[in-house]
């Protein structure tokens, strides 16, 4: 191996021409430098060494979050929201509109995952940052305020939820105008909390206010009003105003007939809703006395018969829609005590799904588990809804039962009761009065064991 000769040679070591090292060509020096650099760079920089999969970027995290939200994977969505929030903050900064919006979305994800403390912290951070950056009248605060109201409802803090929704509505009216549609969600939230607090008249006034705003915004005879009309009608059903509910459905039917004629397939929607109103009433009124329709409007049989005719006359066959109306007919007949007719409609719906593109999934969804077709309410004597008053203790009764092939509950057993025996009789009576669509296998009804029912309430010790 040759070595470098020092500049000052010893006299006793004369340099021989053969031992003189050869000078490397310039290209060799360049090659050696590149090789040494290639070997040294991974050690110096570190990140080029194998370290597992690279972390997801902001866009990939947001896409994953959207998938988790769409699939209702609440825990996964909350975890992804935390990662995505960090990526948004790193890219746009803490006080950016993007980060504030991400805080709100992450707060919602945590609420749905029932991580309530973290949800409240995230939403309050969004509000504080926006107020600091944009002042107290920024419309960007509407989303976190509304979501905060939903959070307080979830933890049954209804007075706080009511105040939060009211603050959001006031801000919306000041920043977006008196007839803005964004406030409808806040009015819905207020009505829900007022209903939980048993302030029924005030709850109804909020819903009427929301409907009036939508009517004035869209106009009383425009089809754009229909979504809000249906929402208000459903509210009236919940509060027992069934005559007013059906009057709104008839109004929708007249509007659609005026726009598209009596054969318009859009009429199927209000006709089905009208029938569901009759079905709901079967929970509280003697079902066999309802077939003719006590309000003078079309009966459930008439409404569903017309809806099925419209579906079958559509230019392009829609087997899933026909099956849905047949299912409605079965539910109505089961609710009104006509079991044999109900089962025939269920079997026909099952068969019609054979031709539906999404037939197997719909069969599982509609017939895979028993479904209540009436909803009798348990007695609230001596108890209150949770959160309706301060200082209430939490009580509950949990029962198991079997739904037989006739759509009735049997083998009812109380498996948990607190306070012991307080509402056991109520739960047993409620289950005995409920009518079910039985589970189906291969197109035939079968019994379903180990069904579970919970009655939650508040009480004073």
C-alpha positions in Angstrom: 0.0 0.0 0.0 1.5 3.3 -1.0 1.7 6.1 1.5 2.0 9.9 1.3 5.7 11.1 1.3 6.4 13.8 3.8 7.7 17.1 2.6 11.0 16.8 4.5 12.7 13.5 3.8 15.3 12.0 5.9 18.7 11.9 4.2 18.9 8.2 5.0 15.7 7.5 3.1 16.1 8.6 -0.4 13.0 8.6 -2.5 12.9 5.9 -5.2 11.1 6.6 -8.4 9.2 3.3 -8.0 7.9 4.2 -4.5 6.5 7.6 -5.6 2.7 7.5 -5.5 0.8 8.1 -8.7 -1.3 11.2 -8.9 -5.0 10.3 -9.1 -6.9 11.7 -12.1 -9.3 14.5 -11.4 -12.4 12.4 -12.1 -11.3 9.9 -9.4 -11.2 12.6 -6.8 -14.8 13.5 -7.7 -15.9 9.9 -7.6 -14.3 9.4 -4.1 -16.0 12.6 -2.8 -19.4 11.5 -4.0 -19.0 8.1 -2.5 -17.9 9.5 0.9 -20.8 11.9 0.8 -23.3 9.2 0.0 -22.1 7.1 2.9 -22.0 10.0 5.3 -25.3 11.6 4.5 -27.6 9.0 6.1 -25.6 9.2 9.3 -25.6 12.9 9.4 -29.3 13.5 8.6 -30.8 10.5 10.2 -34.2 10.8 8.5 -33.2 8.7 5.6 -32.6 5.7 7.8 -35.5 3.1 7.8 -37.9 4.3 10.5 -41.3 2.7 9.5 -44.1 4.3 7.6 -44.1 8.0 7.2 -46.7 9.9 9.2 -49.8 11.0 7.4 -50.0 14.5 6.2 -52.9 17.0 6.8 -54.8 16.1 3.7 -54.5 12.3 4.3 -55.6 12.7 7.9 -58.6 14.8 6.9 -59.7 12.1 4.4 -59.3 9.4 7.0 -61.3 11.5 9.4 -64.1 12.0 6.8 -64.2 8.2 6.3 -64.4 7.5 10.1 -67.2 10.1 10.4 -69.2 8.7 7.5 -68.9 5.2 9.0 -69.9 6.5 12.5 -66.7 5.2 14.0 -66.8 7.8 16.8 -63.7 6.7 18.8 -61.5 6.4 15.7 -62.8 9.8 14.4 -61.9 11.4 17.8 -58.4 10.0 17.6 -57.9 11.1 14.0 -59.3 14.5 14.8 -56.5 15.0 17.4 -53.8 14.2 14.8 -55.4 16.3 12.1 -55.8 19.2 14.5 -52.1 19.2 15.2 -51.3 19.1 11.5 -53.6 22.0 10.8 -52.1 24.1 13.6 -48.5 23.3 12.3 -49.4 24.3 8.8 -51.7 27.4 9.3 -50.9 28.6 12.8 -52.8 28.8 16.1 -55.0 31.8 15.4 -55.8 31.0 11.8 -59.4 30.5 10.6 -58.4 26.9 9.6 -57.3 26.0 13.1 -60.4 27.5 14.7 -62.6 25.5 12.4 -60.6 22.4 13.0 -61.0 22.9 16.8 -64.8 22.9 16.3 -64.7 19.8 14.2 -62.5 18.0 16.7 -64.8 19.1 19.5 -67.8 17.6 17.6 -65.8 14.3 17.1 -65.1 14.1 20.8 -68.7 14.8 21.7 -69.9 11.9 19.5 -67.2 9.7 21.1 -68.5 10.9 24.5 -65.2 12.4 25.6 -67.1 15.3 26.9 -64.4 17.1 28.9 -62.0 17.2 25.9 -64.9 18.3 23.6 -65.8 21.2 25.8 -62.2 22.3 26.0 -61.7 22.2 22.3 -64.9 24.2 21.6 -64.1 26.8 24.2 -60.6 27.2 22.7 -62.2 27.8 19.3 -64.4 30.5 20.8 -61.6 32.2 22.7 -59.3 32.2 19.7 -61.9 33.6 17.3 -63.0 36.3 19.8 -59.5 37.4 20.3 -58.8 37.5 16.6 -62.1 38.8 15.3 -64.0 40.4 18.2 -67.3 39.3 19.9 -69.5 39.5 16.8 -67.7 37.2 14.4 -70.1 34.8 12.6 -67.3 32.2 12.8 -68.4 31.6 16.4 -71.8 30.3 15.4 -70.5 26.8 14.7 -68.6 26.3 18.0 -71.5 27.8 20.0 -74.0 25.6 18.4 -71.8 22.5 18.9 -71.3 23.5 22.6 -75.1 23.6 23.0 -75.3 20.1 21.6 -72.6 19.0 24.1 -74.5 20.4 27.0 -77.6 18.5 25.8 -75.6 15.3 25.6 -74.6 15.6 29.3 -78.2 16.7 30.2 -77.2 20.2 31.3 -80.3 21.6 29.6 -80.4 25.1 31.2 -76.9 25.6 30.0 -77.7 24.2 26.6 -80.6 26.6 26.3 -78.5 29.6 27.2 -75.8 28.6 24.7 -78.3 28.1 21.9 -79.9 31.5 22.7 -76.5 33.2 22.6 -75.9 31.6 19.2 -79.2 32.7 17.8 -78.7 36.3 19.0 -75.3 36.4 17.3 -76.7 34.9 14.1 -79.5 37.5 13.9 -77.0 40.4 14.5 -74.5 39.2 11.9 -76.6 37.3 9.3 -79.9 39.0 9.4 -83.3 38.4 11.1 -84.5 35.8 8.6 -81.2 33.9 8.3 -81.7 30.1 8.1 -78.7 29.3 10.2 -80.7 30.1 13.4 -83.1 27.2 12.7 -80.6 24.7 14.1 -80.3 26.8 17.3 -84.1 27.1 17.6 -84.3 23.3 17.2 -81.8 22.9 20.0 -83.6 25.2 22.3 -86.9 23.4 21.7 -85.2 20.0 22.5 -83.9 21.3 25.8 -87.2 23.0 26.7 -88.9 19.7 26.0 -86.5 17.9 28.3 -87.2 20.5 31.0 -91.0 19.9 30.4 -91.5 23.5 29.2 -93.8 22.3 26.5 -95.4 25.6 25.5 -92.0 27.4 25.2 -90.6 24.5 23.2 -93.5 24.7 20.7 -93.1 28.5 20.4 -89.4 28.0 19.3 -90.5 25.5 16.7 -93.2 27.8 15.4 -90.7 30.6 15.3 -88.4 28.4 13.2 -91.2 27.5 10.8 -92.3 31.1 10.5 -88.7 32.2 9.6 -88.4 29.5 7.0 -91.9 30.4 5.5 -91.0 34.1 5.3 -87.6 33.3 3.8 -88.8 30.9 1.1 -92.4 31.9 0.7 -95.5 30.0 1.8 -96.1 28.1 -1.5 -92.6 27.3 -2.6 -91.3 23.7 -2.6 -88.1 24.9 -0.9 -90.3 25.2 2.3 -91.0 21.4 2.3 -88.0 20.2 4.3 -88.9 22.7 7.2 -92.6 21.9 6.8 -91.8 18.2 7.4 -89.6 19.0 10.4 -92.3 21.1 12.0 -94.9 18.4 11.3 -92.8 15.8 13.0 -92.4 18.1 16.0 -96.2 18.4 16.2 -96.4 14.6 16.2 -94.0 14.4 19.2 -96.1 16.8 21.1 -99.4 15.1 20.3 -100.7 17.7 17.8 -101.6 15.0 15.2 -104.4 17.0 13.6 -102.0 19.9 12.9 -99.3 17.5 11.7 -101.6 15.9 9.1 -102.8 19.3 8.0 -99.2 20.2 7.1 -98.8 16.9 5.1 -102.0 17.7 3.2 -100.6 21.2 2.5 -97.5 19.6 1.1 -99.6 17.2 -1.1 -101.5 20.2 -2.5 -98.3 22.1 -3.2 -96.8 19.1 -5.1 -100.0 18.4 -7.0 -100.1 22.0 -8.1 -96.5 21.8 -9.3 -96.4 18.4 -10.9 -99.9 17.0 -11.1 -101.6 14.1 -9.2 -99.2 11.5 -10.7 -96.1 13.2 -9.4 -93.9 10.6 -7.6 -92.7 13.3 -5.2 -96.1 12.8 -3.5 -94.9 9.5 -2.1 -93.0 11.2 0.6 -95.9 13.2 2.3 -98.2 10.2 1.8 -95.8 8.0 3.7 -95.5 10.6 6.4 -99.2 10.8 6.7 -99.5 7.1 7.2 -96.7 7.2 9.8 -98.8 9.8 11.7 -101.6 7.2 11.9 -99.2 4.5 13.0 -97.8 6.8 15.8 -101.3 7.4 17.0 -101.8 3.6 17.3 -99.4 3.8 20.3 -101.9 5.8 22.3 -105.4 5.2 20.8 -107.2 1.9 20.4 -105.7 0.7 17.0 -108.8 -1.0 15.7 -110.7 2.2 15.9 -108.2 4.1 13.7 -108.5 2.5 10.3 -110.8 5.2 9.0 -108.7 8.1 10.1 -110.2 10.2 13.0 -109.2 13.6 11.5 -111.0 13.4 8.2 -107.8 13.1 6.2 -106.9 10.0 4.2 -106.4 6.9 6.3 -103.1 5.2 6.4 -104.4 2.4 4.1 -105.5 5.0 1.5 -102.3 7.0 1.7 -100.0 4.0 1.4 -102.2 2.5 -1.4 -101.8 5.7 -3.4 -98.1 5.8 -2.7 -97.6 2.2 -3.9 -99.5 2.9 -7.1 -97.4 6.0 -7.8 -94.2 3.9 -7.2 -95.3 1.1 -9.5 -96.2 3.6 -12.3 -92.8 5.2 -12.4 -91.1 5.1 -15.8 -88.1 3.3 -14.3 -88.9 0.5 -11.8 -87.6 1.1 -8.3 -88.0 -2.2 -6.4 -86.4 -0.8 -3.3 -88.9 2.0 -3.1 -91.8 -0.4 -3.7 -90.4 -2.7 -0.9 -90.2 0.3 1.4 -93.9 1.2 0.9 -94.8 -2.5 1.4 -92.8 -2.4 4.6 -94.8 0.6 5.7 -98.1 -1.2 4.9 -96.9 -4.1 7.0 -95.9 -1.9 9.9 -99.3 -0.1 9.8 -101.2 -3.3 9.8 -99.1 -4.7 12.6 -99.7 -1.5 14.6 -103.4 -1.7 14.0 -103.7 -5.3 15.1 -103.9 -7.0 11.7 -101.1 -9.5 12.1 -101.9 -11.8 9.1 -102.1 -8.9 6.7 -98.9 -7.4 8.1 -96.9 -10.6 7.6 -98.1 -10.9 4.0 -96.8 -7.3 3.3 -93.5 -8.1 5.0 -93.1 -11.3 2.8 -93.9 -9.3 -0.3 -91.4 -6.6 0.6 -88.8 -9.3 1.2 -89.4 -10.8 -2.2 -89.4 -7.4 -3.9 -85.9 -6.7 -2.5 -84.7 -9.7 -4.6 -84.6 -7.3 -7.5 -83.1 -4.3 -5.7 -79.5 -3.4 -6.2 -78.9 -3.1 -2.5 -81.4 -5.9 -1.6 -79.2 -8.0 0.8 -78.2 -4.9 2.9 -81.8 -3.7 3.0 -83.1 -7.1 4.1 -80.6 -7.1 6.9 -81.5 -3.5 7.9 -85.2 -3.9 7.8 -85.6 -7.5 8.9 -82.4 -8.5 10.6 -83.6 -7.4 14.1 -87.1 -6.8 15.6 -88.3 -3.2 15.2 -91.0 -1.5 17.3 -93.9 -0.3 15.2 -95.7 1.3 18.1 -94.1 3.4 20.8 -96.3 3.4 24.0 -94.8 5.8 26.6 -94.0 4.5 30.0 -95.8 6.2 32.9 -93.8 9.1 34.3 -95.8 9.3 37.5 -93.5 10.0 40.4 -90.4 10.6 38.2 -89.1 13.2 35.8 -86.9 13.2 32.7 -83.3 13.3 33.5 -82.0 16.9 33.6 -85.4 18.4 33.7 -84.9 19.8 37.2 -81.8 20.4 39.3 -80.9 17.9 42.0 -82.5 14.8 40.5 -80.9 11.4 41.1 -80.5 9.1 38.1 -82.8 6.0 38.0 -83.1 3.2 35.5 -84.9 -0.1 34.7 -83.3 -2.5 32.3 -85.3 -5.5 31.0 -84.7 -8.3 28.6 -87.5 -10.0 26.6 -88.3 -12.1 23.5 -90.1 -10.9 20.4 -92.1 -13.8 19.1 -93.3 -14.4 15.6 -96.5 -12.5 16.3 -94.6 -9.3 17.0 -95.3 -9.4 20.7 -92.9 -9.2 23.7 -92.8 -12.3 26.0 -90.5 -13.7 28.7 -90.0 -10.2 30.1 -87.4 -10.1 32.9 -86.1 -7.2 34.9 -82.3 -7.5 35.1 -81.5 -4.1 36.7 -83.7 -1.7 38.7 -82.7 1.4 40.6 -84.3 2.4 42.9 -85.4 -1.3 43.3 -88.9 -1.8 42.1 -89.6 1.8 41.4 -90.7 1.5 37.8 -90.6 -2.3 37.1 -94.4 -2.6 36.6 -94.3 0.4 34.2 -91.6 -1.2 32.1 -93.4 -4.6 31.9 -96.7 -2.9 30.9 -94.9 -0.8 28.2 -93.3 -3.9 26.7 -96.5 -5.9 26.7 -98.3 -3.0 24.9 -95.6 -2.5 22.2 -96.1 -4.1 18.8 -93.0 -5.2 16.8 -92.0 -6.1 13.3 -90.5 -9.5 13.9 -87.1 -10.6 12.6 -87.2 -12.5 9.4 -85.1 -15.4 8.1 -85.5 -16.6 4.5 -88.6 -14.6 4.1 -90.4 -15.9 7.3 -90.8 -14.5 10.8 -88.7 -16.0 13.6 -88.5 -15.4 17.4 -85.7 -13.2 18.7 -84.4 -13.8 22.3 -82.3 -11.5 24.5 -83.8 -8.2 23.4 -83.0 -5.3 25.7 -85.1 -2.3 26.9 -83.9 0.6 29.1 -86.0 3.2 30.8 -84.0 6.1 32.2 -85.5 8.7 34.5 -84.7 11.2 37.2 -86.2 11.1 40.8 -85.9 12.8 44.1 -84.6 10.5 46.9 
